[in-house]
Amino acid sequence: MRIHLVTMPWQPLELPSLQVGLLHSLLHRTRPDDEVREFHGSLRWAEYLLERSQGALRPGDHVAVGSESIFDGLGDWVFSGVLYKDPEWGVARLKDYASRRGIDIGTAAAMRTHAAEFIDESASAVLAGLPDVVGFTSTFMQNVSSLALAAELKRRRPGLAVVFGGSNCDGPMGHALHRNHRFVDHVVRGEGEYAFPALLAHLEAGTAPDDVPGLCWWDGEESRANEESRRTVAPGDIPSPDYDLWQEALDASPLAEYVHPKLVVEGARGCWWGEKHHCTFCGLNGSAMAFRSKPGGQLWNEVDRLVRRHRILDLVTVDNIIDMAYFKDFLPLAADSGWDLRMHYEVKSNLTPEQLELLSRAGSVHIQPGIESLSNKALDLMNKGVSGARNIRTLRECENHSLTCSWNYLYGFPGESAEDYTSVIDQMPALVHLQPPGGAHRIQLERFSPNFANPALGFQQRRPAEMYRHVYDLPQEEMTDLVYLFDTPPAGIGGETEERLKTAARAWYTGYPASTLVLEQPGSPDGEDVLLVHDRRHGWPRRTHRLAGWRAAALRHLEAGRTRSALHRLLTADGGPPSGEALGEWLDHAVSLGLLYDDGRSYVALPTWHVPVRSVECAQEPDAHTVEPAPAQEARSVERTPLPGERVAG
């Protein structure tokens, strides 16, 4: 069989499609006689825009519409007129939506004028390979562009088998996509390693695929949805991705000078925290929460092979959470490899300083620790399993170990109140030397999240997010099954408290590049324990604090975060402790000086060990929306020298 794997806009330009890479490798292993080709539609779209606009629409515009506008649906809207064969479809609705929300749609509108011709040329390119099967992978805003191309392919070649899969096809979304688009022959819901080869065997034999778990298929004019299996793909059956054809496409592309390519690797699926304590707002794992991971040695062999083959040192891991076993095997192998890697990892925010130091040595220059909040009440409502003080400690240790840390401040949880935020907002100016959130954002209601699955958590009323009205020409009951994001009446804080939080987060973001609070331990002639804290934070007096005796010891003890009573016990064990009253007065004074953070349960020290290297990009305003796991801006850069042959951005 001739199989064509397709990834459409808005796949990030600097990343290969992991899904296409996995499927290509899988087919090579399970169906070695098949001919497999790839169509990198996102890369071709950016090339097309650059050429047809005579350089006016550049790769940066691709990011602005395809990633940064994800909560407004602009990327899908660009192709909706093609899907519905009407250049004016959704235009009036989007203009009304944009005017009410203050959104600039000029770039998206300029792109839309080229969408129909691009789909036409893309169909010709795919069909030139005479495929028997075309498989689309769809995540986030890839649905409409993929559907538009699929419709054109079936119009020209009715006998072609069109298959959809990916995160946009999980659970009820997959069946809704199938039954509302007759030109989509099959939809693979959930993981594809077992289902896709089984479907291909049925297509080859001409038999009904009624035994392929989770598959949606047409039985005459009826859309059938096979029962989904609870069986997950074993780690040993998850292939290592094949990016050779992506590499060829990128090397031949005029975009090569604009793009800093990164490799995408996968060590684990699911979430070990979510299996027992599912964060209430998170729907990212869909229907496959069970945590599985490849052995660390196997993952390192895959990374080493990909780095050597493609001579690219920047790696994005897509694991929702790092396997803690990797601190014993994978990360030490990476640290000792000699490769000057730059890895991205998603981690939990309660890692120890030693674990963060190992991440840094292994080349994990960028992490997403899922901090989300500094309010204990909000963190409890999220089911995060950490405290505000522990999150502060993580931010401080990221400074100490030269780790870029990306996070957003989330609010809007039923049960939170203004009182839960007063102390946090009041103390935010003291945190200006630590890496700030990308912004403060009200949570969205996501499909598959506990907030969605359990209305008793406070979100009884919900409807498909308004943005989908200018994306899909479908009745609301169908969109209720199809879409991922939902609108719901706002919960939690609002009004003045919400505005104060947003203002404080913005001030933190803009003040960070020029702010430091550094700890120094000079020698003392008489042997007394002395600490100096050099305060150079934006908005604070330029001064140096001198702490001696038990006060210096207290600050060092509080690097780990302690309750007042626990700190007093430690100082007592040190000898010569202060009275409880004296300690309380000092703690209050140190908080007022911005040397400590008080989360209401415990205190944590704020000074860092040294002045970090920072990027001037931090001085920009935070984005209105920050999308995970790949933020558009990083709060810090770590300088290094590329190895010979490494790809460097033009």
C-alpha positions in Angstrom: 0.0 0.0 0.0 1.0 3.6 -0.6 0.4 5.6 2.6 0.8 9.4 2.9 1.1 10.9 6.4 0.0 14.5 6.6 0.5 17.2 9.2 -1.2 20.5 8.4 -1.1 24.0 9.8 -0.5 24.9 12.6 2.3 22.5 13.5 5.1 24.6 14.9 7.6 25.3 12.2 10.7 24.5 14.3 9.4 21.1 15.4 8.9 17.9 13.4 5.6 16.2 13.9 6.1 13.6 16.6 2.9 11.8 15.5 4.1 11.5 11.9 7.6 10.5 13.0 6.1 7.8 15.3 3.7 6.4 12.6 6.4 6.4 9.9 8.7 4.4 12.2 5.8 2.1 13.2 4.8 1.4 9.6 8.5 0.6 8.7 8.5 -2.0 11.5 5.0 -3.5 11.1 4.4 -3.1 7.3 7.9 -3.0 5.7 6.5 -3.5 2.2 4.4 -0.3 2.3 5.5 2.9 0.6 5.3 5.7 3.2 5.5 9.4 2.3 5.0 12.6 4.3 3.4 16.0 3.6 4.6 18.7 6.0 1.8 21.1 5.3 2.6 23.6 8.0 6.1 24.1 6.6 4.7 24.4 3.1 2.0 26.9 4.2 4.7 29.2 5.7 6.7 28.9 2.5 3.6 29.6 0.5 2.7 32.7 2.5 6.2 34.0 2.3 6.3 33.7 -1.5 2.7 34.9 -2.3 2.9 37.9 0.1 6.3 38.8 -1.3 7.8 38.6 2.2 5.0 40.4 4.0 3.7 37.3 5.8 6.7 35.8 7.6 7.3 32.8 9.9 6.7 35.1 12.9 3.2 35.7 11.7 2.7 31.9 11.5 3.5 31.7 15.2 1.2 34.7 16.0 -1.8 33.1 14.3 -1.1 29.5 14.8 0.1 29.4 18.4 -0.5 32.6 20.2 -4.1 32.9 19.0 -5.2 29.4 20.1 -7.8 30.7 22.4 -9.4 32.8 19.7 -9.5 30.2 16.9 -7.8 32.4 14.3 -5.8 29.6 12.8 -8.8 27.4 12.2 -10.8 30.4 10.9 -8.1 31.0 8.2 -9.2 27.8 6.6 -12.9 27.7 7.5 -13.9 29.5 4.3 -12.2 26.8 2.2 -13.9 24.0 4.2 -17.4 25.5 3.8 -16.7 26.6 0.1 -17.6 30.2 1.0 -14.9 32.9 1.3 -17.2 35.0 3.5 -18.1 32.2 5.9 -17.4 33.3 9.5 -16.0 36.7 8.6 -18.8 38.7 10.1 -18.8 36.6 13.2 -15.1 36.9 13.7 -15.2 40.7 13.2 -17.9 41.0 15.9 -15.9 38.7 18.2 -12.7 40.6 17.6 -14.2 44.0 18.1 -15.7 43.0 21.5 -12.4 41.5 22.7 -10.0 44.0 21.2 -8.3 41.4 18.9 -6.3 42.3 15.8 -7.3 40.0 13.0 -5.5 41.7 10.2 -2.7 39.1 9.8 -5.2 36.2 9.9 -7.4 37.9 7.3 -4.4 38.4 5.0 -3.5 34.8 5.3 -7.1 33.7 4.6 -7.0 35.2 1.1 -4.3 32.5 0.2 -6.0 29.5 1.9 -8.1 28.2 -1.0 -5.2 28.1 -3.5 -2.9 26.6 -0.9 -5.4 23.7 -0.3 -5.7 23.2 -4.0 -2.0 23.0 -4.5 -1.6 20.8 -1.5 -4.1 18.3 -2.8 -2.2 18.1 -6.1 1.0 17.5 -4.2 -0.4 14.7 -2.1 -2.3 13.0 -4.9 0.9 13.1 -7.1 2.2 10.2 -5.0 -0.9 8.1 -5.9 -1.7 7.2 -2.3 -4.1 4.5 -1.2 -4.4 5.9 2.3 -3.9 9.4 3.6 -3.5 9.8 7.4 -4.0 13.2 9.0 -2.8 13.9 12.6 -4.7 16.7 14.3 -3.9 18.6 17.5 -5.2 22.0 18.7 -5.8 24.2 15.6 -5.1 21.6 12.9 -8.7 20.4 12.5 -10.0 22.8 9.9 -7.0 22.9 7.6 -6.9 19.1 7.7 -10.6 18.8 7.0 -10.4 21.3 4.1 -7.6 19.3 2.5 -9.4 16.0 3.2 -12.5 17.2 1.5 -10.6 18.2 -1.6 -8.7 14.9 -1.7 -12.0 13.0 -1.6 -13.6 15.2 -4.2 -10.8 14.4 -6.6 -10.3 10.8 -5.6 -13.5 9.3 -4.0 -11.9 5.9 -3.6 -9.1 7.3 -1.4 -9.1 6.2 2.2 -8.9 9.2 4.5 -8.0 8.6 8.2 -7.8 11.0 11.0 -6.1 10.7 14.4 -4.4 12.7 17.1 -5.5 14.6 20.3 -8.4 16.3 18.5 -9.9 12.9 17.9 -9.9 11.6 21.5 -13.1 10.3 23.0 -16.4 11.9 21.9 -14.5 14.4 19.8 -13.4 11.8 17.3 -16.9 10.4 16.8 -18.3 14.0 16.3 -15.6 14.8 13.8 -16.4 11.6 11.9 -20.2 11.7 11.8 -20.2 15.4 10.7 -17.7 15.0 7.9 -18.7 12.3 5.4 -15.5 12.6 3.5 -13.5 11.3 6.6 -13.6 7.5 6.2 -12.0 6.6 9.5 -11.1 8.2 12.8 -8.7 6.6 15.2 -9.6 7.6 18.8 -6.8 7.4 21.3 -3.3 5.9 20.8 -2.6 4.7 17.3 0.2 2.2 17.6 -2.1 -0.8 17.7 -5.2 0.6 16.0 -3.6 2.0 12.8 -1.8 -1.1 11.6 -5.0 -3.1 12.4 -7.1 -0.7 10.3 -4.6 -0.9 7.4 -4.9 -4.7 7.4 -8.7 -4.3 7.1 -8.4 -1.8 4.3 -6.0 -4.1 2.4 -8.3 -7.1 2.9 -11.5 -5.1 2.2 -13.1 -6.2 5.4 -15.1 -4.3 8.0 -13.0 -2.9 10.8 -15.5 -3.6 13.5 -12.9 -5.2 15.8 -10.5 -2.2 15.9 -11.0 -0.7 19.4 -12.1 3.0 19.4 -12.3 3.2 15.6 -15.0 5.3 13.9 -16.0 4.0 10.4 -18.9 4.2 8.0 -21.2 1.2 7.9 -23.1 2.3 4.8 -24.5 5.7 5.8 -24.2 5.1 9.5 -21.2 6.4 11.5 -20.1 3.5 13.7 -17.9 4.1 16.8 -16.3 0.9 18.1 -16.0 0.6 21.9 -12.7 2.1 23.1 -10.2 -0.2 24.7 -8.8 0.4 28.2 -5.6 -1.2 27.0 -2.8 1.4 26.6 0.3 1.1 24.5 3.1 -0.6 26.3 6.4 1.5 26.5 8.2 -1.2 24.5 5.7 -0.7 21.6 6.2 3.0 21.4 8.6 3.5 18.5 11.5 5.9 18.2 10.4 8.6 15.7 11.7 8.8 12.1 12.4 12.4 11.1 14.4 11.8 7.9 11.8 13.1 5.5 11.1 16.2 7.8 14.8 16.9 7.7 14.9 16.7 3.9 11.9 19.0 3.6 13.5 21.5 6.0 16.9 21.4 4.3 15.2 22.2 1.0 13.0 25.0 2.4 13.5 28.7 2.0 12.4 28.9 5.6 15.6 27.3 6.8 17.2 30.7 7.5 14.2 31.7 9.7 13.8 28.5 11.7 15.9 27.2 14.6 14.9 23.5 14.5 14.4 21.3 17.5 14.0 17.5 17.8 10.9 16.1 19.6 11.3 13.1 21.8 8.9 11.1 24.0 9.9 9.1 27.1 6.6 8.7 28.9 2.9 9.0 28.4 0.2 9.7 30.9 0.7 11.4 34.3 1.8 9.6 37.5 0.4 12.4 39.6 -2.8 12.6 37.7 -3.5 8.9 38.2 -4.2 9.6 41.9 -4.5 13.4 42.1 -5.8 14.7 38.8 -5.3 18.5 38.7 -8.8 19.9 38.5 -8.3 22.2 35.5 -6.1 19.9 33.4 -7.5 17.9 30.4 -4.3 17.3 28.5 -4.1 13.5 29.0 -7.5 12.9 27.5 -8.6 9.4 28.0 -5.2 7.9 28.6 -4.0 9.0 32.0 -2.2 5.8 32.9 1.5 6.5 33.3 4.0 4.5 31.2 7.6 5.3 30.4 10.5 3.9 28.4 13.5 2.7 30.4 16.0 5.5 30.8 18.7 3.7 28.9 16.4 3.1 25.9 15.4 6.8 25.9 19.0 7.9 26.0 19.9 5.7 23.1 17.0 7.2 21.1 18.1 10.7 21.9 21.8 9.9 21.1 20.7 8.4 17.8 18.6 11.4 16.8 21.2 13.9 17.8 23.9 12.2 15.8 21.6 11.6 12.8 20.2 15.2 12.6 23.1 17.1 14.3 20.5 19.1 16.3 21.1 19.6 20.0 17.8 21.3 20.9 15.3 18.8 22.3 11.7 19.1 23.3 10.3 16.3 25.4 6.5 16.0 25.2 6.1 14.0 28.4 3.4 15.6 30.6 5.6 14.9 33.6 9.1 13.5 34.0 9.5 9.9 35.2 11.2 10.2 38.5 13.3 7.2 37.6 15.0 9.3 35.0 16.9 11.0 37.8 18.8 7.7 38.3 19.3 6.7 34.7 18.4 8.9 31.7 19.6 12.3 33.1 23.0 11.0 34.4 23.5 9.5 30.9 22.7 12.8 29.3 24.9 14.7 31.8 27.9 12.4 31.1 27.4 12.2 27.4 29.5 15.3 26.4 26.6 16.6 24.2 25.9 20.2 24.8 22.1 19.6 24.8 19.3 22.1 25.4 16.3 20.2 26.6 12.8 21.2 27.5 11.1 19.1 30.3 7.8 19.3 32.1 8.2 18.5 35.8 6.4 18.7 39.1 7.2 21.8 41.1 8.4 20.0 44.2 11.8 18.8 42.9 14.7 19.1 45.2 17.7 21.4 44.6 19.8 18.3 43.8 17.3 17.1 41.2 17.1 20.6 39.6 20.9 20.7 39.6 21.0 17.3 37.7 18.4 18.6 35.2 20.7 21.6 34.6 23.8 19.4 34.2 22.0 17.1 31.8 21.1 20.1 29.5 17.5 20.8 30.6 17.8 24.5 30.2 14.1 25.0 30.0 11.4 23.4 32.3 7.7 23.8 32.9 7.2 23.0 36.6 3.4 23.5 36.7 3.6 26.2 39.4 0.2 27.8 38.5 -0.3 29.7 41.8 1.3 31.0 45.0 -1.9 30.8 47.0 -2.2 27.7 49.2 -6.0 27.9 49.0 -5.9 27.9 45.2 -3.3 25.2 45.0 -5.5 23.0 47.3 -8.5 23.6 45.1 -6.4 22.6 42.1 -5.3 19.4 43.8 -1.6 20.3 43.0 -0.1 18.8 46.1 2.3 21.6 46.7 2.4 24.8 48.8 3.0 28.4 47.7 6.3 28.4 49.6 7.4 25.3 47.8 6.7 26.9 44.5 8.7 30.0 45.5 11.6 27.7 46.4 11.4 26.1 42.9 11.6 29.5 41.3 14.6 30.4 43.4 16.4 27.2 42.6 15.8 27.7 38.9 17.7 30.9 39.3 20.5 29.1 41.1 20.8 26.4 38.5 20.4 28.5 35.3 17.1 26.9 34.4 14.5 28.8 32.3 11.2 28.3 34.0 7.9 28.9 32.1 4.6 29.1 34.0 1.3 31.0 34.1 -0.6 32.3 37.1 -4.0 30.7 37.0 -7.1 31.8 38.9 -10.9 31.5 38.8 -11.4 28.4 40.9 -14.8 27.9 42.7 -14.2 28.4 46.4 -11.3 30.9 46.2 -11.9 34.4 47.6 -10.2 37.8 47.5 -8.7 37.1 50.9 -6.7 34.2 49.4 -4.9 36.6 47.1 -4.3 39.6 49.3 -1.1 38.5 50.9 0.2 37.0 47.6 -0.4 40.2 45.6 1.2 42.3 48.4 4.3 40.1 48.3 4.7 39.9 44.5 7.0 43.0 44.3 9.5 41.1 46.5 9.6 38.3 43.9 10.6 40.5 41.0 14.1 38.9 40.9 12.6 35.4 40.3 11.2 34.2 36.9 7.7 35.7 36.5 4.6 34.1 35.1 3.8 34.7 31.4 0.7 36.4 32.8 -2.3 35.9 35.1 -5.1 34.1 33.3 -8.6 32.8 34.3 -8.7 29.1 33.8 -10.6 27.6 30.8 -12.9 24.7 31.1 -11.2 21.9 29.3 -12.7 18.6 28.2 -11.4 15.6 30.1 -10.5 17.8 33.2 -12.2 17.0 36.5 -13.8 20.4 36.4 -15.5 19.3 33.2 -16.2 15.7 34.2 -17.6 16.6 37.6 -20.0 19.6 37.6 -20.1 19.4 41.4 -16.7 21.1 41.4 -18.5 24.3 40.4 -18.9 24.5 36.7 -22.4 23.2 36.1 -23.1 25.6 33.2 -21.0 25.1 30.1 -21.2 25.6 26.4 -18.7 25.4 23.5 -16.3 28.3 23.7 -17.6 31.3 21.7 -14.6 31.2 19.3 -15.9 28.0 17.7 -18.9 29.9 16.3 -16.6 31.5 13.7 -14.8 28.1 13.1 -17.4 25.5 12.6 -20.8 25.5 10.8 -22.3 23.0 13.1 -25.2 23.0 15.6 -24.3 23.5 19.2 -25.2 19.9 20.2 -22.6 18.6 17.7 -20.0 21.2 18.8 -20.5 20.1 22.4 -19.0 16.7 21.4 -16.5 18.0 18.9 -14.6 20.8 20.8 -12.1 20.9 23.6 -12.7 24.3 25.3 -15.9 25.5 26.9 -17.2 28.8 28.2 -18.7 28.8 31.7 -19.7 31.6 34.1 -16.6 33.0 35.9 -15.9 31.6 39.3 -13.5 32.6 42.1 -12.1 36.1 42.2 -13.0 39.0 39.9 -13.3 42.8 39.9 -10.6 44.7 41.8 -8.8 41.6 43.0 -8.5 40.2 39.5 -7.2 43.5 38.2 -4.7 43.8 41.0 -3.4 40.3 40.3 -3.0 41.0 36.6 -1.3 44.3 37.3 1.1 42.7 39.8 2.0 39.9 37.4 2.7 42.4 34.6 4.9 44.5 36.9 6.8 41.4 37.9 7.3 40.4 34.3 8.6 43.8 33.2 10.8 44.4 36.3 12.5 41.0 36.3 15.3 41.7 33.8 16.8 44.4 35.9 16.3 42.7 39.3 18.6 40.7 41.5 18.7 39.7 45.2 21.9 37.9 45.8 23.3 36.1 48.9 27.0 36.4 49.8 28.8 34.7 52.7 32.0 36.7 53.3 34.6 35.5 55.7 34.4 36.9 59.3 37.6 37.6 61.3 36.0 36.5 64.5 34.4 33.4 63.0 30.9 34.8 63.4 28.4 33.5 60.8 27.6 36.5 58.6 25.5 36.8 55.5 25.2 39.7 53.1 22.2 40.1 50.9 22.7 42.6 48.0 19.3 44.0 47.0 19.2 45.3 43.4 15.5 44.7 42.7 13.3 46.9 40.6 11.2 49.1 42.8 13.3 48.5 46.0 16.0 50.7 47.6 19.5 49.8 46.5 21.0 48.4 49.6 22.9 45.5 51.3 21.5 43.7 54.3 23.9 42.2 56.9 22.7 39.3 58.9 24.7 37.7 61.7 24.4 35.1 64.4 21.0 33.3 64.6 19.5 35.6 62.0 22.1 34.4 59.4 21.4 30.8 60.5 17.7 31.3 60.2 18.0 32.6 56.6 20.0 29.6 55.6 17.5 27.2 57.3 14.7 28.9 55.4 16.2 28.1 52.0 14.3 24.9 52.4 11.1 26.5 53.7 10.0 26.1 57.3 7.1 26.8 59.6 7.9 29.2 62.5 7.8 26.4 65.0 10.1 24.2 62.9 12.6 27.0 62.4 12.6 27.7 66.2 13.4 24.0 66.8 16.3 24.1 64.4 17.8 27.3 65.9 17.4 25.8 69.3 19.4 22.7 68.1 22.1 25.1 66.8 22.5 26.6 70.3 21.7 30.2 71.5 18.2 30.4 70.1 16.1 33.6 70.1 12.9 33.8 72.1 9.7 33.0 70.3 8.8 36.7 70.4 12.1 37.8 69.0 11.9 35.3 66.2 8.4 36.3 65.3 9.5 40.0 65.1 12.4 39.2 62.9 10.3 37.0 60.6 7.8 39.9 60.1 10.6 42.4 59.5 12.4 40.1 57.0 9.1 39.7 55.1 8.6 43.5 55.1 12.2 43.8 53.6 11.3 41.2 50.9 13.9 38.7 52.2 11.3 36.1 53.0 8.0 34.9 51.5 5.2 34.0 53.9 2.5 31.7 52.4 0.5 31.7 55.6 1.9 28.3 56.7 5.6 28.6 56.3 8.4 31.0 55.3 11.0 30.6 52.5 14.1 32.6 51.8 14.2 34.6 48.6 17.9 35.5 47.9 19.7 33.6 45.2 23.3 32.5 45.1 24.4 34.5 42.1 23.4 36.8 39.3 21.9 34.8 36.4 22.4 35.3 32.7 19.3 36.9 31.2 17.8 37.6 27.8 16.7 41.2 26.9 13.5 39.6 25.6 12.2 39.5 29.2 11.6 43.2 29.1 8.7 42.8 26.7 5.1 42.8 27.8 3.7 39.3 28.6 1.6 37.7 26.0 -2.2 37.8 26.4 -2.2 34.0 26.1 0.8 31.7 26.8 0.4 28.2 25.3 2.0 25.0 26.8 4.2 22.9 26.6 6.2 25.4 24.1 6.1 29.1 25.3 6.7 31.7 22.7 9.2 33.6 24.9 11.7 32.4 27.5 12.5 34.3 30.6 16.2 33.6 30.4 18.8 32.3 27.9 21.9 30.2 28.7 24.8 31.0 26.5 26.8 28.2 24.9 28.9 27.5 21.8 27.4 25.2 19.1 29.2 22.0 18.2 30.6 21.7 14.7 27.8 20.9 12.3 25.0 21.9 14.7 22.1 23.8 13.2 22.0 27.4 14.3 19.2 29.9 13.6 19.9 32.3 10.8 
